[in-house]
Amino acid sequence: MRLLLRLCCLFVIVATSLAAAPGAVHCGKLLDVRAGKLLVDQYVVFDEHGTITAIGASSIVPQSVSAVDLSGMTCLPGLIDVHTHLTGDPEDSGYKGLGVSVPREAITGAKNAAKTVRAGFTTVRNVGASSFTDVALRDGINEGGIPGPRMIVSGPPLGITGGHCDNNLLPYEFHYREGGVADGPWAVRAKVREVVKYGADVIKVCASGGVLSKGDLPGTPQYTLEELTAIAEEAHKLGRKVAAHAHGTQSIKDAIHAGIDSIEHSSLIDDEGIALAKQHGTYLVFDIYNDDYILSQGEKAGMLPESVEKERKLGRLQRENFRHAFQSGARIAYGTDSGVYPHGDNARQFAKMVEWGMKPLDAIQAATINAADLIGWKDKVGSLEPGFYADIVGVKGDPLADVKILESVSFVMKGGEVVRNDSAK
């Protein structure tokens, strides 16, 4: 009995030593993303669970706690990207992708997760990965096995036979179809149930054609309104939100009418679509940076010539519609389609959003409080306030004056643990 008691005491001591220690960060300036104001000389205090307990003057810091010194920096909440593909790389585009195995895709995800969190994106929504490799990546991060952002994942995206979310690169004799392919209202309901069974947090569906797929057009509807409605109903019943890949004008409207929660790409949205999005509270996600990468580097990366040509016709229209949707009052969340361009460059979209109509604060809010609201974590991430995770990004300068500063973060903390601190070098 004495030996058992000693072992129990030893377990408690070891468990206590492994727990994260309470801490604090001293920010020269701190951006209140809700109010849009920079607060001066602020301390962020967090507990052993990595949750913020207080923000204010130095007097709030317990005597036993030594604060990380970011007095020369501006602090922001950890950034959020709601449209990523961490298990893919642009170099695996087109026919090169046929040579990527499932184990290799998982390894690629681990590499890209580390790049993404070091770039200041402490939370992502991953919308599309083969064979549930993003589920494995999420679980590995959550268990502390690999570094990376908090992840909400979809697993295989749902799509029609031969559509954007199918694989159309192989000839008939291979009889290959992607894991998310389903046709008809009851088949798509079954597929929603299947991806939820194997770990999906969110449902991704391809409502229209796409840019990087072979043999279809971005503006062409794929899933019908009846099928989209069945998907949304089944997902919501199971407590999952739905993200719809939809470039096309009609597909955008169908997805909104179906009750889908966010429209990805939104390229050819019209006034009616914008009005519907506002009426239904649907978020629009415009990936307006990657046009630059596709047109300048897509061919070298192995993207199909038809894909580069489709982007050439679509890119500027998407940016113009982004500006129009924003000026019309639509709700916009920050999503980049990382994996189409190199991971870790997620912040390059901020400057494009400002170039096409937003103020720096608007773009930052899209990547913080708006994105947090979309993914259903508005009481956990996206802001620096008590009760939220201690996810903190530090930059040298004022991002409200020059949003490009966010492309070069110097400090990243996730849940009270330092991921990056260049000032300590």
Number of C-alpha atoms within 10 A of each C-alpha: 6 7 8 9 10 11 12 12 12 12 12 12 11 11 10 11 10 9 10 14 15 20 23 25 24 26 24 20 24 26 23 16 19 13 8 14 13 18 15 15 17 23 26 27 27 25 18 14 15 22 22 24 18 18 20 15 13 15 8 15 21 13 7 8 13 13 18 16 15 23 18 16 22 25 31 27 31 28 33 33 26 29 24 24 24 33 27 27 20 22 19 17 21 20 13 13 17 12 9 13 11 15 11 13 21 23 16 18 24 22 17 24 29 19 21 26 26 25 26 33 28 28 27 27 25 26 29 27 26 20 19 22 25 29 23 17 25 23 16 15 19 15 10 9 11 16 21 28 25 21 25 19 27 31 28 26 27 31 27 24 18 19 25 27 28 23 17 18 15 12 8 8 6 7 7 13 16 19 20 26 22 22 16 14 17 14 15 26 21 15 23 28 17 13 23 19 9 13 17 22 24 26 30 31 33 28 35 29 27 25 22 24 23 20 15 21 21 26 21 18 22 24 27 19 20 13 24 29 22 21 29 26 20 22 21 16 10 13 11 21 23 26 29 29 29 32 29 25 21 21 31 34 21 23 33 27 17 19 20 27 24 29 29 28 25 28 28 22 26 18 13 13 22 24 16 17 26 18 11 13 15 22 25 30 28 27 25 25 24 24 21 15 15 23 15 12 16 25 17 12 19 16 24 19 13 16 23 20 13 17 22 16 10 18 19 14 14 22 24 15 20 28 17 18 25 18 11 13 12 20 20 24 31 31 26 27 25 27 23 24 23 18 25 20 18 28 28 19 23 28 20 20 26 19 13 16 18 18 17 21 21 20 23 30 22 27 26 28 22 21 30 26 17 23 23 12 13 16 15 18 28 31 26 26 20 17 16 21 26 31 28 28 28 30 22 19 16 18 18 18 11 14 23 18 19 26 18 15 19 21 24 28 24 26 23 25 17 14 20 19 17 10 13 9 4
